[in-house]
């Protein structure tokens, strides 16, 4: 049975960074070509990752089963809920970009995807997840209950070689 909301409690940081790199590439291709199909694929990818984790995301599958093992990056386990929140922010940006492109608002579409490219690049290149950073403040301010990410504090970080 397929369950909506079956996002993993933990995520491989290297896979997440690889997915972010693939998002950068797809976003730049969408900006350059102004392809509604590429914008739709970007939106689908974020939606699939938010709802199901890597299960139905082509980028996540490619990262987890292809790129990360091929490059021998190993595994650095991090909490899943902040990454899921970051993917949700990606849903908002990619969905907005798709709608703007559909409505013919090319410049606004390019700006929105440009912002997405910037933040996905930070994740991919520097390992800085802006969505995760914001997630931490939302918990600190009480906007997200601490129970949502008890694992953020209680994770046993394991590195698999």
PASEBA-1860 file (N, C-alpha, C; in nm, 3 decimals):
! residues 161
1> XXXXXXXX> 0.084/-0.119/0.000/0.000/0.000/0.000/0.089/0.125/0.000 ~ 0.057/0.218/-0.083/0.133/0.343/-0.091/0.071/0.442/0.006 ~ 0.155/0.495/0.096/0.109/0.593/0.194/0.162/0.731/0.160 ~ 0.074/0.829/0.159/0.120/0.967/0.145/0.183/1.007/0.277 ~ 0.292/1.074/0.270/0.357/1.119/0.391/0.463/1.023/0.442 ~ 0.502/0.927/0.359/0.599/0.827/0.400/0.742/0.876/0.371 ~ 0.777/0.991/0.429/0.910/1.047/0.410/1.003/0.983/0.512 ~ 1.126/0.951/0.473/1.216/0.884/0.568/1.253/0.973/0.687
9> XXXXXXXX> 1.276/0.910/0.800/1.317/0.982/0.921/1.460/1.035/0.909 ~ 1.540/0.965/0.829/1.677/1.007/0.806/1.705/1.011/0.657 ~ 1.802/1.091/0.619/1.836/1.111/0.479/1.988/1.110/0.466 ~ 2.036/1.055/0.355/2.178/1.061/0.326/2.209/1.202/0.273 ~ 2.290/1.276/0.346/2.325/1.413/0.309/2.385/1.420/0.169 ~ 2.467/1.322/0.133/2.532/1.323/0.001/2.430/1.303/-0.111 ~ 2.330/1.220/-0.087/2.223/1.202/-0.185/2.142/1.330/-0.198 ~ 2.112/1.394/-0.085/2.035/1.520/-0.089/2.112/1.627/-0.167
17> XXXXXXXX> 2.241/1.636/-0.145/2.322/1.735/-0.217/2.329/1.703/-0.366 ~ 2.332/1.574/-0.398/2.333/1.534/-0.539/2.201/1.569/-0.606 ~ 2.090/1.543/-0.537/1.958/1.580/-0.590/1.953/1.731/-0.612 ~ 2.005/1.807/-0.518/2.006/1.954/-0.534/2.085/1.994/-0.659 ~ 2.196/1.926/-0.685/2.272/1.955/-0.807/2.193/1.924/-0.932 ~ 2.119/1.815/-0.930/2.033/1.781/-1.045/1.921/1.883/-1.061 ~ 1.869/1.934/-0.949/1.766/2.039/-0.953/1.823/2.165/-1.018 ~ 1.946/2.199/-0.985/2.011/2.315/-1.046/2.016/2.298/-1.198
25> XXXXXXXX> 2.059/2.181/-1.243/2.071/2.155/-1.387/1.935/2.164/-1.456 ~ 1.834/2.098/-1.399/1.700/2.100/-1.459/1.641/2.241/-1.457 ~ 1.662/2.314/-1.349/1.609/2.450/-1.339/1.674/2.542/-1.442 ~ 1.805/2.531/-1.457/1.874/2.613/-1.558/1.826/2.578/-1.699 ~ 1.807/2.449/-1.724/1.754/2.408/-1.855/1.615/2.465/-1.878 ~ 1.531/2.465/-1.774/1.396/2.521/-1.786/1.401/2.671/-1.809 ~ 1.490/2.740/-1.740/1.504/2.885/-1.758/1.547/2.917/-1.901 ~ 1.644/2.844/-1.950/1.698/2.871/-2.084/1.598/2.838/-2.193
33> XXXXXXXX> 1.533/2.721/-2.182/1.442/2.677/-2.288/1.299/2.728/-2.270 ~ 1.266/2.773/-2.149/1.130/2.814/-2.115/1.030/2.702/-2.147 ~ 1.072/2.580/-2.119/0.992/2.462/-2.147/0.894/2.435/-2.033 ~ 0.768/2.432/-2.068/0.665/2.400/-1.969/0.683/2.256/-1.918 ~ 0.729/2.168/-2.005/0.751/2.028/-1.966/0.862/2.016/-1.862 ~ 0.970/2.090/-1.880/1.079/2.086/-1.782/1.035/2.146/-1.649 ~ 0.957/2.254/-1.656/0.905/2.315/-1.533/0.810/2.217/-1.463 ~ 0.731/2.145/-1.541/0.640/2.045/-1.482/0.720/1.931/-1.418
41> XXXXXXXX> 0.826/1.888/-1.484/0.911/1.781/-1.429/0.975/1.824/-1.298 ~ 1.016/1.949/-1.291/1.075/2.002/-1.168/0.972/2.001/-1.055 ~ 0.852/2.048/-1.085/0.744/2.049/-0.986/0.709/1.907/-0.942 ~ 0.701/1.815/-1.038/0.672/1.675/-1.005/0.778/1.619/-0.910 ~ 0.905/1.644/-0.939/1.013/1.591/-0.857/1.004/1.637/-0.712 ~ 0.982/1.767/-0.693/0.969/1.818/-0.556/0.845/1.759/-0.488 ~ 0.734/1.752/-0.561/0.610/1.697/-0.503/0.629/1.551/-0.463 ~ 0.691/1.473/-0.549/0.714/1.331/-0.521/0.802/1.315/-0.396
49> XXXXXXXX> 0.906/1.397/-0.385/0.994/1.387/-0.269/0.925/1.429/-0.140 ~ 0.840/1.530/-0.146/0.767/1.573/-0.026/0.669/1.465/0.018 ~ 0.597/1.409/-0.076/0.493/1.312/-0.042/0.546/1.174/-0.007 ~ 0.651/1.130/-0.078/0.695/0.991/-0.064/0.844/0.974/-0.040 ~ 0.918/1.081/-0.023/1.063/1.068/-0.012/1.119/1.029/-0.148 ~ 1.218/0.945/-0.154/1.282/0.913/-0.281/1.207/0.812/-0.368 ~ 1.101/0.753/-0.314/1.033/0.640/-0.379/0.993/0.666/-0.525 ~ 0.936/0.783/-0.554/0.887/0.811/-0.690/0.961/0.928/-0.755
57> XXXXXXXX> 1.075/0.964/-0.701/1.152/1.075/-0.757/1.266/1.023/-0.843 ~ 1.262/1.049/-0.973/1.372/1.003/-1.060/1.508/1.058/-1.015 ~ 1.513/1.184/-0.974/1.640/1.242/-0.929/1.691/1.172/-0.803 ~ 1.602/1.145/-0.709/1.643/1.077/-0.586/1.693/0.936/-0.616 ~ 1.622/0.866/-0.702/1.664/0.731/-0.741/1.802/0.735/-0.807 ~ 1.820/0.829/-0.900/1.949/0.843/-0.969/2.060/0.875/-0.870 ~ 2.031/0.964/-0.776/2.132/1.002/-0.677/2.167/0.885/-0.586 ~ 2.065/0.820/-0.531/2.085/0.714/-0.431/2.147/0.589/-0.493
65> XXXXXXXX> 2.097/0.549/-0.609/2.139/0.422/-0.667/2.244/0.436/-0.777 ~ 2.270/0.559/-0.820/2.365/0.578/-0.929/2.483/0.666/-0.893 ~ 2.457/0.794/-0.878/2.565/0.892/-0.865/2.644/0.875/-0.735 ~ 2.576/0.866/-0.620/2.645/0.855/-0.491/2.734/0.730/-0.486 ~ 2.682/0.612/-0.523/2.770/0.494/-0.522/2.883/0.504/-0.626 ~ 2.851/0.556/-0.745/2.951/0.569/-0.851/3.068/0.657/-0.807 ~ 3.037/0.765/-0.737/3.142/0.856/-0.690/3.200/0.813/-0.555 ~ 3.144/0.708/-0.497/3.194/0.657/-0.370/3.180/0.757/-0.255
73> XXXXXXXX> 3.069/0.829/-0.253/3.050/0.933/-0.153/3.014/0.879/-0.015 ~ 2.970/0.756/-0.007/2.935/0.700/0.123/2.802/0.753/0.174 ~ 2.791/0.761/0.306/2.665/0.801/0.366/2.691/0.888/0.488 ~ 2.626/1.001/0.491/2.626/1.088/0.609/2.479/1.109/0.642 ~ 2.436/1.050/0.751/2.294/1.050/0.786/2.256/1.178/0.860 ~ 2.149/1.242/0.811/2.094/1.362/0.874/1.943/1.342/0.892 ~ 1.884/1.424/0.975/1.740/1.416/1.003/1.657/1.444/0.877 ~ 1.549/1.369/0.861/1.463/1.383/0.746/1.367/1.501/0.748
81> XXXXXXXX> 1.302/1.532/0.861/1.202/1.640/0.860/1.251/1.775/0.807 ~ 1.371/1.821/0.843/1.416/1.948/0.785/1.433/1.941/0.633 ~ 1.479/1.826/0.585/1.496/1.808/0.440/1.359/1.805/0.372 ~ 1.262/1.745/0.438/1.126/1.743/0.381/1.070/1.885/0.373 ~ 1.094/1.964/0.476/1.050/2.103/0.474/1.116/2.177/0.358 ~ 1.245/2.154/0.337/1.316/2.218/0.226/1.255/2.175/0.092 ~ 1.218/2.048/0.080/1.152/2.001/-0.043/1.017/2.068/-0.061 ~ 0.946/2.093/0.049/0.817/2.162/0.042/0.835/2.305/-0.010
89> XXXXXXXX> 0.940/2.371/0.036/0.970/2.504/-0.016/0.997/2.494/-0.167 ~ 1.065/2.389/-0.208/1.087/2.365/-0.351/0.958/2.345/-0.428 ~ 0.860/2.279/-0.366/0.728/2.262/-0.428/0.667/2.399/-0.454 ~ 0.675/2.486/-0.355/0.617/2.620/-0.368/0.684/2.698/-0.481 ~ 0.818/2.697/-0.483/0.889/2.771/-0.587/0.868/2.710/-0.725 ~ 0.880/2.579/-0.737/0.864/2.517/-0.869/0.720/2.526/-0.918 ~ 0.624/2.513/-0.827/0.483/2.528/-0.865/0.451/2.669/-0.911 ~ 0.505/2.766/-0.838/0.487/2.907/-0.877/0.549/2.933/-1.013
97> XXXXXXXX> 0.670/2.880/-1.033/0.738/2.899/-1.162/0.657/2.837/-1.275 ~ 0.605/2.717/-1.253/0.524/2.651/-1.355/0.403/2.735/-1.392 ~ 0.332/2.784/-1.292/0.213/2.867/-1.317/0.250/2.994/-1.391 ~ 0.358/3.060/-1.348/0.401/3.183/-1.415/0.436/3.157/-1.561 ~ 0.507/3.047/-1.588/0.541/3.015/-1.727/0.415/2.984/-1.806 ~ 0.323/2.910/-1.748/0.197/2.877/-1.815/0.119/3.004/-1.852 ~ 0.126/3.104/-1.763/0.055/3.231/-1.786/0.134/3.326/-1.876 ~ 0.252/3.284/-1.919/0.332/3.367/-2.009/0.413/3.475/-1.940
105> XXXXXXXX> 0.426/3.466/-1.811/0.504/3.565/-1.734/0.650/3.517/-1.729 ~ 0.719/3.531/-1.841/0.852/3.472/-1.858/0.953/3.529/-1.759 ~ 0.960/3.660/-1.746/1.059/3.720/-1.656/1.037/3.676/-1.512 ~ 0.911/3.678/-1.466/0.880/3.636/-1.329/0.915/3.488/-1.310 ~ 0.885/3.406/-1.410/0.922/3.264/-1.409/1.072/3.248/-1.391 ~ 1.150/3.324/-1.467/1.295/3.315/-1.460/1.349/3.362/-1.325 ~ 1.288/3.464/-1.270/1.331/3.513/-1.138/1.305/3.408/-1.030 ~ 1.185/3.351/-1.031/1.150/3.251/-0.930/1.242/3.130/-0.940
113> XXXXXXXX> 1.263/3.082/-1.063/1.354/2.967/-1.077/1.498/3.007/-1.049 ~ 1.534/3.131/-1.076/1.668/3.179/-1.042/1.693/3.172/-0.892 ~ 1.593/3.208/-0.813/1.605/3.198/-0.667/1.620/3.052/-0.627 ~ 1.542/2.965/-0.689/1.554/2.821/-0.661/1.693/2.770/-0.696 ~ 1.746/2.812/-0.810/1.881/2.773/-0.850/1.984/2.819/-0.747 ~ 1.969/2.941/-0.697/2.063/2.993/-0.598/2.065/2.905/-0.473 ~ 1.947/2.876/-0.418/1.942/2.799/-0.294/1.977/2.652/-0.316 ~ 1.939/2.595/-0.430/1.978/2.457/-0.459/2.130/2.448/-0.479
121> XXXXXXXX> 2.190/2.553/-0.533/2.335/2.556/-0.548/2.405/2.562/-0.413 ~ 2.350/2.640/-0.320/2.406/2.644/-0.185/2.407/2.504/-0.123 ~ 2.297/2.432/-0.140/2.287/2.296/-0.086/2.386/2.204/-0.155 ~ 2.386/2.208/-0.287/2.469/2.114/-0.363/2.618/2.140/-0.345 ~ 2.660/2.263/-0.357/2.802/2.295/-0.357/2.858/2.311/-0.216 ~ 2.787/2.384/-0.131/2.839/2.416/0.002/2.781/2.329/0.115 ~ 2.673/2.255/0.084/2.609/2.175/0.188/2.524/2.256/0.283 ~ 2.491/2.379/0.243/2.405/2.464/0.327/2.262/2.453/0.279
129> XXXXXXXX> 2.176/2.394/0.363/2.035/2.378/0.331/1.958/2.493/0.396 ~ 1.919/2.590/0.315/1.848/2.707/0.367/1.714/2.667/0.427 ~ 1.645/2.572/0.364/1.518/2.525/0.418/1.536/2.461/0.554 ~ 1.644/2.386/0.571/1.674/2.323/0.701/1.705/2.430/0.806 ~ 1.775/2.533/0.764/1.809/2.645/0.852/1.682/2.713/0.902 ~ 1.590/2.741/0.810/1.461/2.803/0.846/1.380/2.709/0.935 ~ 1.382/2.580/0.903/1.310/2.479/0.982/1.354/2.486/1.128 ~ 1.483/2.499/1.151/1.536/2.510/1.288/1.479/2.629/1.361
137> XXXXXXXX> 1.470/2.743/1.292/1.413/2.862/1.356/1.262/2.846/1.380 ~ 1.192/2.780/1.289/1.048/2.759/1.308/1.022/2.672/1.431 ~ 1.109/2.575/1.456/1.096/2.495/1.579/1.128/2.582/1.700 ~ 1.236/2.657/1.690/1.279/2.744/1.802/1.169/2.844/1.838 ~ 1.102/2.898/1.739/0.996/2.997/1.763/0.862/2.933/1.799 ~ 0.854/2.800/1.796/0.732/2.731/1.832/0.630/2.719/1.720 ~ 0.666/2.753/1.599/0.574/2.743/1.485/0.561/2.599/1.438 ~ 0.665/2.521/1.461/0.661/2.377/1.435/0.687/2.309/1.569
145> XXXXXXXX> 0.601/2.218/1.609/0.621/2.150/1.738/0.753/2.070/1.739 ~ 0.820/2.070/1.852/0.947/1.997/1.864/0.930/1.848/1.836 ~ 0.811/1.793/1.863/0.787/1.650/1.838/0.801/1.614/1.691 ~ 0.781/1.711/1.603/0.792/1.685/1.459/0.931/1.634/1.426 ~ 1.028/1.685/1.499/1.165/1.643/1.470/1.240/1.606/1.597 ~ 1.181/1.515/1.675/1.253/1.465/1.792/1.383/1.399/1.748 ~ 1.379/1.340/1.628/1.497/1.273/1.576/1.609/1.372/1.545 ~ 1.575/1.498/1.528/1.679/1.598/1.502/1.774/1.605/1.621
153> XXXXXXXX> 1.722/1.586/1.741/1.804/1.591/1.861/1.857/1.455/1.904 ~ 1.787/1.348/1.865/1.820/1.215/1.915/1.882/1.122/1.811 ~ 1.926/1.176/1.700/1.984/1.092/1.595/2.119/1.037/1.635 ~ 2.136/0.911/1.606/2.269/0.851/1.617/2.328/0.859/1.477 ~ 2.420/0.948/1.454/2.476/0.964/1.321/2.572/0.851/1.291 ~ 2.545/0.783/1.182/2.625/0.668/1.144/2.680/0.695/1.005 ~ 2.808/0.675/0.988/2.870/0.690/0.857/2.899/0.551/0.803 ~ 2.839/0.522/0.688/2.862/0.392/0.622/2.965/0.414/0.513
161> X> 3.062/0.331/0.511/3.167/0.342/0.409/3.142/0.243/0.300
END
